Amino acid sequence: MDIEDIITEVCDGGIILIRYNKPKKKNALNLNMYRRVIDILQEASRDDNVGVVVLTGTGDFYSSGNDLTAAFNYEGVYDLYPVLRDFIRAFIEFPKILVAIVNGPAIGIAATTLPLCDLVFASENSYFYTPFTKLGIVAEGCSSFTFSRIMGERKALEMLLFNYKMPAIEALQCGFVNELYKPEELQHKVWDKIIEVTNMKRESLIESKKLIRGQIKDHLLEINDKELKTVNDMHPLKKIGKSKL
């Protein structure tokens, strides 16, 4: 694995930065990148020195989602789905504050996992795109539940069924992101906000998040399993072998 596909940085104030770092492929995520993020989130959840994890991308894309070319090259195509399940579970189960700095377009799983974050800051030039039906599959990342919950059923259907590409300003208006910034101001101004979070009482943040997110945690885990089982069953390479889900 090229470990530089995922860059991590320990920042002051108990912050871990995770950067998707494959700009030539628009930060598309492969199997090993998923595994690395899972490990980082699990380690951070156990580390008493960490209070916040931040996700962002290198270059002008947050992430173009699953690396489809890599998916078709796995020795066992079904190796992908258990890892996707654990990747999404890592977001759902992360007990501390999870922040996304969306520095450009977020596609597929990069978009669907954003509602599982606690704060989402985005560049004005970003957009959000979930072309699942165009690919012949179905929604994942718990988006079949979270999108409707955040933006209403009509807009969720437009995105998840009819491949609507949501611009950043509309994402702000419907509550999908917290704030927008000009591209050249994003990193500077967002980090001011993140530092504010680190100055809050950590135990209070964690317990408050547990009260709010805990009400739907088990439901999200169940939805994640159902979504990925359906995706797995519909995969165009299904005939290659038996599902591991």
Salt bridges, closest charged atoms under 4 A:
ASP67 OD2 - LYS22 NZ 3.24
ASP67 OD2 - LYS25 NZ 3.09
ASP79 OD1 - LYS244 NZ 2.46
GLU93 OE2 - ARG89 NH2 3.22
ASP118 OD2 - LYS209 NZ 2.77
ASP118 OD1 - ARG213 NH2 3.38
GLU158 OE1 - LYS155 NZ 2.82
GLU170 OE2 - LYS155 NZ 2.73
GLU179 OE2 - LYS193 NZ 3.31
GLU185 OE1 - LYS189 NZ 3.30
ASP192 OD2 - HIS188 NE2 3.86
GLU207 OE2 - LYS210 NZ 3.44
GLU222 OE2 - LYS226 NZ 3.25
ASP233 OD2 - LYS229 NZ 3.05
